[in-house]
Amino acid sequence: MTEAPRKIQASLLERAAQVYDFDAHLRARGALPGLPASAPEPEFAPIPKPVPVIKPALVLEPVAAPDPEPVLKPVPQPIRQHTAPAAAPAPRTRPRPGGAGASIAIDRAMLAERGLLVPGAAVDALAEEFRLVKRHLLLTARTVKLQDEDRSRAILVCSPNTDEGKTFCAVNLAISLAAERDTEVLLVDADFAKPDVMRRLGASDGPGLLDVLADPRIEVESCVVATDIPQLSLLPCGTKSNTDTELLASDRTAALIATLLAADPHRIIIFDSPPALAASPAGVLATQVGQVMLVVRADKTSEGDLRQAVALLDGCDHIQLVLNAVSFVPGGRRFGSYYGQEDAT
């Protein structure tokens, strides 16, 4: 079987020659011999030239330059000198009285043996009784403060007769008041005939109230004795004198009390005076203080004695009674039942 001859395709040049007359082009140039040079070239339609597309030029509009960033110039600071750091302020405390700054130690065991209140000890029936007593005195001091120019902070502790417990109550009242947060207590021994405050607290006598009243050159704060019981100070009786009543009745006594009160607005002064029916200084002191705490012994003081004592102390407008030596009755409504006194009995 004979194969059919393959059809050879024309090349690109051959196909181009079929379309264009290359010989005429060459004759026009005289490249081919025998061909007239003047042969007219075939007319071809002019190939349109592409129109160049002119793109608009990129117009750069002037752009405003950004504002320059502000330059932060350091503010000149004052030159500080390097000094050592200041010390922390000391806690605020009230100055303790006591002249040269001496302080005596109070024997707590001795207080307990003598039946007195012991600072910092557990609360018992006696402590609660004096809590109640001092609340009335403090309330009166606040109520009448503007009427008597602070004299209500001066309290006289007295009794109609001897052996009714006035010094016992004065010392316990001072210790109880010293436990308050905002008080400074000054206990003054004003029982000139039989001073006993310093002995009961284990302190010795020294210059005191009578010396200051007799000699204007003596500063009263120089005679005040500080104790190791916080906020409690003592003022002894001083040198005994046959004119103690007259000294108390002088204008110097009023000025002295005013000076002691002005020295500390938190100060409360407690005077332990002689019995009202036994010596005259109690009645005179009653005119110089703002309050009187009259101690009455339940098993001893008669109604007549009580009335006479109140009459002698009427120079003070605020007299309050304290009933001492009350017999304890088990089951009664009293502070002792709450603190287990019934069980102890």
Secondary structure, 3 states (H helix, E strand, C coil): CCCCCCCCCCCHHHHHHHHCCHHHHHHHHCCCCCCCCCCCCCCCCCCCCCCCCCCCCCCCCCCCCCCCCCCCCCCCCCCCCCCCCCCCCCCCCCCCCCCCCCEECCCHHHHHHCCCCCCCCCCCHHHHHHHHHHHHHHHHHHHCCCCCCCHHHEEEEECCCCCCCHHHHHHHHHHHHHCCCCCEEEEEECCCCCCCHHHHCCCCCCCCHHHHHHCCCCCHHHHCEEECCCCEEEECCCCCCCCHHHHHHCHHHHHHHHHHHHHCCCEEEEEECCCCCCCCHHHHHHCCCCEEEEEEECCCCCHHHHHHHHHHCCCCCCEEEEEECCCCCCCCCCHHHHCCHHHHC
